[in-house]
């Protein structure tokens, strides 16, 4: 079951959520410090972590599933968000260089179909980063944050999942070592704790989330060949209003690939 878009928005507007956003954004940027000329896609609720990639990237866009709901992003510029099912990404084959999944893997009920779509839209040299709650971490055990919902994964589970779906795991890192408490002092210490804990790989076991980078296996053929078809999707425009999973959005429907997303 997907976390509602309003709950996600409210969390990242909070002090704890802003701390999580800063630390995860830094970790993702460390993975890919230079995306000049690349096309970057966020899937799930990845928009809190996409802004650093706007500088220099050819294009940055996001897809949010209907079961979660959608928010226009960014608030201060042209919309870059599409509403589409995670198993029907409205993008051509091999059209994305970097793909970030946040609040997605642990919620989808169609994991294999979603992984096939990610494989399809990635270029042959493309990379994917998955942020998922750590099964052993305290964040996965506390439902006060979005990382406490859905199915958490261990390092072995997520790397095995990637190999089974035509991806090669490249690097497993972690983030959110500080427990999800809202004390002002704890939030102030979070960056220092993160810097210290990330020096040793064994600390991944107690981190709140795993950040796993993977490469597309270009020598593997897709499991099933499916006929190409035009994909319908919704482009979110107009004023900044959340469309929750319980209150469907009614944007104009278009077919194919929009010029600016």
Buried (B, 14 or more C-beta within 10 A) or exposed (E): EBBBBBBBBEBBEBEBBBBBBBBBBBBBBEBBEEBEEBBBBBBBBBBBBBEBBBEEBEBBBBBBBBBBBBBBBBEEEEBBBBBBBBBBBBBEEBBBBBBBBBBBBBBBEEBEBBBBBBBBBBBEEBBBBBBBBBBBBBBBBBEEBBBBBBBBBBBEBBBEBBEEBBBBBBEBBBBBBBBBBEEEEBBEEBBEBBEEBBEEEEEBBBBBBBBBBBBBBBEEEEEEEEEEEEBEBBBBEEEEEBBBBEEEBEBEEBEEEEEEB
